[in-house]
Amino acid sequence: MHLTFTGSLKVKIVRGIAIAASLMLLAGVMVAGLRWATGLDSLPLSVAADMPSLAGKQPAPAFPAELDWINTGGRPVTLQELRGKVVLLDFWTYGCINCFHVIPDLERLQKNYGSKLVIIGVHSAKFATERKTAHIESVVLRYGIDHPVVNDKDMQIWNAYGAEGWPTLTVIDPAGNVVGQVSGEGQYELLNKVIGSLIKEFSARGLINAKPLWFSGIHLEMPKTALLYPGKVLADAEHDRLFIADSNHDRIVMATLSGKVLAVIGDGKPGLRDGDYAHAQFHYPQGMTLANADTLYVADTDNNAIRKIDLVKRTVTTIAGDGKRIYMTRTTMPARNAELNTPWAVLFHDGVLYIAMAGQHQLWSYDPLTNSIDLYAGSGREGIDDGSLAQASFAQSSGLTTDGKYLYVADPEASAVRQVGFGPGAQVHTLVGTGLFDFGDVDGVGDTVRLQHDLGITWHAGQLYIADTYNSKIKVLDAKTRRVTTFAGGTGEFDEPGGLSAAGDYLYVADTNHNRIARVDIKSGRISSLKLDDPRHLLAQP
């Protein structure tokens, strides 16, 4: 569940219990304070911040041996060698979008305090596939994380520190004692205050070690591939075009369906800049949709923006978002002045652009005629509740498609597929998925089906094809019978595919961790890599 008014905290709860967000926050602080008093848990960081001395009282639990470490050359880090440093533990799991919202704050804190602060990512997985070190390494690369990360696959560190939600941040003082803990994104000001005060207090006592540690500068290297962690793909059969969100190259690649590269849109550097193809900039683009033959819309995810590409004039224009991420509290606003919250997928239907606003678990819409952004569906609470557009809840919606009658949504944090009507009085129904912590790999009908963090979905020839991302499979869903069957993958053919699109007899799959576009023959099920033919060397990085 997300406490959206504070920047969203994911908390494990019994299904069906819904508590008002403000009461839940108050209860959390009271419970944490009680646990501190009884020696069971750490003090709330907001309470610790106002104490005369921020020095902790409880020794920080040691990291268990035999865990895998990333950005350390594989060598484990011990708390003993971190004495003299302020240590910030970031408990996260890579399917959690709110965990990624914390990354800019961590980078800012590290820049502020340099080698006096050590940040350690404690990856405590929610989903089964997230326990694999190789998958965590891919995400560390994708998001440019350069501090040490430990794979807490059995949640030993999580339990030792009493973490209860993703993300949770725990501060350890230079003497090795726990100062306090806070959960949820949007905690920069509190963390900055506490860390700055601790460094000042311990510096006065001569107990700060400002020397860089042995793992400084050790980090993974990006693969040198034509495509880098492509997130989404869009096939246009009518015009023989394939659009690829080359996400970690911060650009859009346009090719023919057979793989001949026609254009590269964006200069390959992260940024928010309009202009022609060569000068425009994107930042981790994801979903794409065609409004007509000449207009492509893009969910420019890390820019928190929607971009419009004129395929005739070869220009990129920002229609919504300014690069800043906020929690959207207004239900309607002029598009150009709107600040968005991690848009992940877009779909143009009947004159309206629908947006999967993953960062706040809602669907929004953009009307090109009025140039306005409006809330379409979702209460903002993370969940899997059906009902009216206003009452329904979603869970990090990341994929959109339509059969012309309904909007279908890939809802990954609930491992679900949702069916949403169009227009006033429309309803939301769940086709697959039963809860935020119900996931697996089970074909079948209706509530017996289990997916695992499905990021992509596309309608083709009367069927819904699903990128069952964490199962590394493509599955097929019959919307009428709710029957799901595995169509392709499962034995290493894919590695966390993030999106898919169909044209003719083929499915095109953004096979994210394999850094490729895969092509699946719908009739035979045969899988092959789409070979990109680039005679003009358009894919070469500057």
Residue pairs with C-beta under 8 A, 6 or more apart in sequence:
1 9
1 10
1 11
1 13
1 381
1 382
1 383
1 436
2 8
2 9
2 10
2 98
2 360
2 361
2 380
2 381
2 382
3 9
3 11
3 21
3 24
3 25
3 184
4 21
4 327
4 360
4 361
4 380
4 381
4 382
5 21
5 22
5 327
6 21
6 25
6 184
6 185
6 186
7 98
7 101
7 184
7 185
7 186
7 187
7 327
8 98
8 101
8 184
8 185
8 327
8 359
8 360
8 382
9 98
9 165
9 166
9 167
9 183
9 184
9 185
10 96
10 98
10 126
10 165
10 166
10 167
10 382
10 413
11 24
11 164
11 165
11 183
12 164
12 165
12 437
15 434
15 435
15 436
15 437
18 381
18 383
19 27
21 381
28 164
28 183
29 44
29 46
29 47
32 41
32 42
32 43
32 44
32 181
33 43
33 44
33 47
35 41
35 42
35 162
36 42
36 43
36 44
39 58
40 162
41 162
41 181
42 58
42 161
42 162
42 170
42 178
42 179
42 180
42 181
43 57
43 178
43 179
43 180
43 181
44 180
44 181
44 182
45 169
45 171
45 179
45 180
45 181
45 182
45 187
45 190
45 191
45 194
46 180
46 182
46 190
47 180
48 54
48 56
48 171
48 179
48 180
48 194
49 180
49 190
49 193
49 194
49 197
53 201
54 173
54 179
54 194
54 197
54 198
54 201
55 173
55 175
55 177
55 179
55 198
55 201
55 202
56 172
56 173
56 175
56 177
56 178
56 179
56 180
57 177
57 178
58 177
58 178
59 176
59 177
59 178
60 79
60 87
60 161
60 172
60 176
60 177
60 178
61 157
61 160
61 161
62 78
62 79
63 76
63 77
63 78
63 79
63 150
63 157
64 156
64 157
65 76
67 76
67 150
67 151
67 152
67 153
67 156
68 74
68 133
68 150
68 151
68 153
69 75
69 76
69 77
69 148
69 149
69 150
69 151
70 133
70 136
70 137
70 140
70 148
70 149
70 150
70 151
70 220
71 140
71 145
71 146
71 147
71 148
71 149
71 215
71 218
71 219
71 220
72 148
72 215
72 218
73 215
73 218
75 215
76 150
77 120
77 148
77 150
77 215
79 87
79 172
79 176
80 176
81 213
82 118
82 172
82 176
82 213
83 174
83 175
83 176
83 209
84 174
84 202
84 207
84 208
84 209
85 115
85 116
85 117
85 118
85 174
85 208
85 209
85 213
86 113
86 116
86 117
86 118
86 171
86 172
86 173
86 174
86 195
86 198
86 199
86 202
87 117
87 118
87 119
87 120
87 171
87 172
88 106
88 109
88 117
88 118
88 119
88 120
88 169
88 170
88 171
88 172
88 191
88 195
89 120
89 122
89 157
89 161
89 169
89 170
89 171
89 172
90 99
90 102
90 106
90 119
90 120
90 121
90 122
90 167
90 169
91 122
91 124
91 152
91 157
91 158
91 161
91 163
91 166
91 167
91 168
91 169
91 170
92 99
92 102
92 121
92 122
92 123
92 124
92 166
92 167
93 99
93 123
93 124
93 125
93 126
93 127
93 130
93 166
94 123
94 125
94 130
94 135
94 136
94 139
95 126
95 127
95 130
95 396
95 412
95 413
95 453
95 470
96 126
96 166
96 167
96 413
97 342
97 358
97 359
97 396
98 166
98 167
98 184
98 185
98 359
99 166
99 167
99 185
100 143
101 185
101 186
101 325
101 342
101 359
102 167
102 169
102 185
102 187
103 143
103 145
105 185
105 187
105 188
105 191
106 119
106 147
108 188
109 117
109 119
109 188
109 191
109 192
109 195
110 117
110 119
110 147
112 192
112 195
112 196
113 195
113 196
113 199
114 210
115 210
115 211
115 212
115 213
115 216
116 199
116 208
116 209
116 210
117 195
117 199
118 147
118 148
118 213
119 147
119 148
120 147
120 148
120 149
120 150
121 140
121 145
121 147
121 148
121 149
121 150
122 149
122 150
122 152
122 157
122 158
123 130
123 136
123 149
123 150
123 151
123 152
123 153
124 152
124 155
124 157
124 158
124 163
124 166
125 131
125 152
125 153
125 155
126 166
126 437
127 439
127 452
127 453
127 470
128 439
128 440
128 452
128 470
129 135
129 452
129 453
129 470
129 471
129 472
129 496
130 136
130 470
131 151
131 153
133 151
133 153
135 496
135 513
136 149
136 151
137 220
138 229
138 495
138 496
138 513
139 145
140 149
140 220
141 220
141 222
141 223
141 229
141 248
142 229
142 247
142 248
146 219
148 215
150 157
152 158
161 168
161 170
161 178
161 181
162 181
163 170
163 181
163 183
164 183
165 183
165 184
167 183
167 184
167 185
168 181
168 182
168 183
169 181
169 182
169 183
169 187
169 191
170 178
170 180
170 181
171 178
171 179
171 180
171 181
171 191
171 194
171 195
171 198
172 178
172 179
173 179
173 198
173 202
174 198
174 202
174 207
174 208
174 209
175 202
175 207
179 194
179 198
180 194
182 190
182 191
199 208
202 208
222 228
222 248
223 515
225 515
225 516
226 515
226 532
226 534
226 539
227 244
227 246
227 249
227 253
227 515
227 516
227 517
227 532
227 539
228 246
228 247
228 248
228 249
228 515
229 247
229 248
229 512
229 513
229 515
230 244
230 245
230 246
230 247
230 498
230 510
230 511
230 512
230 515
230 516
230 517
231 245
231 247
231 284
231 285
231 286
231 287
231 301
231 498
231 499
231 510
231 512
232 244
232 245
232 247
232 285
232 286
232 287
232 288
232 345
232 456
232 498
232 499
232 510
233 242
233 243
233 244
233 245
233 499
233 500
233 501
233 508
233 509
233 510
233 517
234 242
234 243
234 288
234 289
234 290
234 296
234 501
235 241
235 242
235 257
235 501
235 502
235 503
235 506
235 508
236 242
236 243
236 290
236 503
237 257
237 503
237 504
238 293
239 293
240 256
240 257
241 254
241 255
241 256
241 257
241 262
242 254
242 255
242 256
242 257
242 259
242 503
242 508
242 517
242 530
243 252
243 253
243 254
243 288
243 296
244 252
244 253
244 254
244 255
244 510
244 517
245 252
245 285
245 286
245 287
245 288
245 298
245 499
245 510
246 252
246 253
246 285
247 284
247 285
247 286
247 301
247 512
248 284
249 268
249 541
250 266
250 268
250 269
250 270
250 271
250 281
250 282
250 283
250 284
250 285
251 264
251 265
251 266
251 267
251 268
251 282
251 285
252 264
252 265
252 266
252 282
252 285
252 288
252 296
252 298
252 309
253 261
253 263
253 264
253 265
253 532
253 539
254 261
254 262
254 263
254 264
254 265
254 311
255 261
255 262
255 532
256 262
257 503
257 504
257 506
257 508
258 533
259 530
259 531
259 532
259 533
260 532
260 533
261 532
261 533
261 534
261 536
261 538
261 539
263 277
263 314
263 538
264 277
264 538
264 539
265 277
265 280
265 282
265 309
265 316
266 277
266 280
266 281
266 282
266 285
266 316
267 278
267 279
267 280
267 281
267 542
268 541
268 542
269 281
269 542
270 281
270 282
270 283
270 284
270 302
271 281
271 282
271 283
272 281
272 282
272 283
272 300
272 303
272 305
272 318
272 321
272 322
272 323
273 279
273 280
273 281
274 280
274 315
274 316
274 317
274 318
275 315
275 316
276 314
276 315
276 316
277 314
277 315
277 316
280 307
280 315
280 316
282 298
282 300
282 303
282 307
283 300
283 301
283 302
283 303
284 300
284 301
284 302
284 303
285 298
285 299
285 300
285 301
285 307
286 298
286 299
286 301
286 343
286 344
286 345
286 398
286 498
286 499
287 298
287 299
287 343
287 344
287 345
287 346
287 347
287 356
287 398
287 399
287 400
287 499
288 296
288 297
288 298
288 299
288 346
289 296
289 297
289 346
289 347
289 348
289 353
289 400
290 296
290 297
290 348
291 297
291 348
291 353
291 368
293 311
294 310
294 311
294 312
295 308
295 309
295 310
295 311
296 308
296 309
296 311
297 306
297 307
297 308
297 309
297 319
297 346
297 348
297 353
298 306
298 307
298 308
298 309
298 346
299 306
299 343
299 344
299 345
299 346
299 355
299 356
300 306
300 307
300 318
300 321
300 343
301 342
301 343
301 344
301 358
302 342
303 321
303 323
304 321
304 322
304 323
304 324
304 325
304 326
304 339
304 340
304 341
304 342
304 343
304 359
305 318
305 320
305 321
305 322
305 323
305 340
305 343
306 318
306 319
306 320
306 321
306 335
306 340
306 343
306 346
306 353
306 355
306 366
307 316
307 317
307 318
307 319
308 316
308 317
308 318
308 319
309 315
309 316
309 317
310 316
310 317
318 336
319 335
319 336
319 366
319 371
320 335
320 336
320 338
320 340
320 366
320 373
321 338
321 339
321 340
321 343
322 339
324 339
325 339
325 340
325 341
325 342
325 359
326 339
326 340
326 341
327 341
327 359
327 360
328 338
328 339
328 340
328 341
328 357
328 360
328 362
328 364
328 375
331 374
331 375
332 372
332 373
332 374
332 375
333 372
333 373
334 371
334 372
334 373
335 366
335 371
335 372
335 373
336 371
338 373
340 355
340 357
340 359
340 373
341 357
341 358
341 359
341 360
342 357
342 358
342 359
342 360
343 355
343 356
343 357
343 358
343 359
343 364
344 356
344 357
344 358
344 396
344 397
344 398
344 399
345 355
345 356
345 358
345 397
345 398
345 399
345 400
345 410
346 353
346 354
346 355
346 356
346 400
347 353
347 354
347 400
347 401
347 402
347 407
348 354
349 402
349 404
349 407
349 422
350 422
351 367
351 368
351 369
352 365
352 366
352 367
353 365
353 366
353 367
353 368
354 363
354 364
354 365
354 376
354 400
354 407
355 363
355 364
355 365
355 366
355 373
356 363
356 397
356 398
356 399
356 400
356 409
357 363
357 364
357 397
358 396
358 397
358 398
360 378
360 380
361 378
361 380
361 381
361 382
361 383
361 393
361 394
361 395
361 396
361 397
362 375
362 376
362 377
362 378
362 379
362 380
362 394
362 397
363 376
363 377
363 378
363 394
363 397
363 407
363 409
363 420
364 373
364 374
364 375
364 376
365 373
365 374
365 375
365 376
366 372
366 373
366 374
367 374
376 389
377 389
377 390
377 392
377 394
377 420
377 426
377 428
378 389
378 392
378 393
378 394
378 397
379 385
379 390
379 391
379 392
379 393
380 393
381 393
382 393
382 394
382 395
382 396
382 413
382 436
383 393
383 394
383 395
383 414
383 436
384 393
384 394
384 395
384 411
384 414
384 416
384 418
384 430
384 433
384 434
384 435
384 436
385 391
385 392
385 393
386 392
386 427
386 428
386 429
386 430
387 427
387 428
388 425
388 426
388 427
388 428
389 420
389 421
389 426
389 427
389 428
392 418
392 420
392 427
392 428
394 409
394 411
394 414
394 418
395 411
395 412
395 413
395 414
395 416
395 436
396 411
396 412
396 413
397 409
397 410
397 411
397 412
397 418
398 410
398 411
398 412
398 455
398 456
399 409
399 410
399 412
399 454
399 455
399 456
399 457
399 467
399 499
400 407
400 408
400 409
400 410
400 457
401 407
401 408
401 457
401 458
401 459
401 464
402 408
402 459
403 459
403 462
403 479
405 422
406 419
406 420
406 421
406 422
406 479
407 419
407 420
407 421
407 422
408 417
408 418
408 419
408 420
408 431
408 457
408 459
408 464
408 479
409 417
409 418
409 419
409 420
409 457
410 417
410 454
410 455
410 456
410 457
410 466
410 467
411 417
411 418
411 433
411 454
412 453
412 454
412 455
412 469
413 436
413 453
414 433
414 435
414 436
414 438
415 432
415 433
415 438
415 439
415 450
415 451
415 452
415 453
415 454
416 430
416 431
416 432
416 433
416 434
416 451
416 454
417 430
417 431
417 432
417 433
417 451
417 454
417 457
417 464
417 466
417 477
418 428
418 429
418 430
418 431
418 433
419 428
419 429
419 430
419 431
419 479
420 426
420 427
420 428
420 429
421 427
421 428
431 446
431 477
431 479
431 482
432 446
432 449
432 451
432 477
432 482
432 484
433 449
433 451
434 447
438 450
439 450
439 451
439 452
439 453
439 470
440 450
440 451
440 452
441 450
441 451
441 452
441 468
441 471
441 473
442 448
442 449
442 450
443 449
443 475
443 484
443 485
443 486
444 483
444 484
445 481
445 482
445 483
445 484
446 482
449 482
449 484
451 466
451 468
451 471
451 475
451 484
452 468
452 469
452 470
452 471
453 469
453 470
454 466
454 467
454 468
454 469
455 467
455 469
455 497
455 498
455 499
456 466
456 467
456 469
456 497
456 498
456 499
456 500
456 510
457 464
457 465
457 466
457 467
457 500
458 464
458 465
458 500
458 501
458 502
458 507
459 465
460 502
460 507
460 522
461 502
461 522
463 476
463 477
463 478
464 476
464 477
464 478
464 479
465 474
465 475
465 476
465 477
465 487
465 500
465 502
465 507
466 474
466 475
466 476
466 477
466 484
467 474
467 497
467 498
467 499
467 500
467 509
467 510
468 474
468 475
469 496
469 497
469 498
469 512
470 496
471 489
471 490
472 489
472 490
472 492
472 493
472 494
472 495
472 496
472 497
473 486
473 487
473 488
473 489
473 490
473 494
474 486
474 487
474 488
474 489
474 494
474 497
474 500
474 507
474 509
474 520
475 484
475 485
475 486
475 487
476 484
476 485
476 486
476 487
477 483
477 484
478 484
487 520
487 525
488 494
488 507
488 520
488 525
488 527
489 497
489 527
493 518
493 527
494 509
494 511
494 514
494 518
494 527
495 511
495 512
495 513
495 514
496 512
496 513
497 509
497 510
497 511
497 512
497 518
498 510
498 512
499 509
499 510
500 507
500 508
500 509
500 510
501 507
501 508
502 508
502 522
505 521
505 522
505 523
506 519
506 520
506 521
506 522
507 519
507 520
507 522
508 517
508 518
508 519
508 520
508 530
509 517
509 518
509 519
509 520
510 517
511 517
511 518
516 529
516 530
517 529
517 530
517 532
518 527
518 528
518 529
518 530
519 527
519 528
519 529
519 530
520 526
520 527
521 527
521 528
532 539
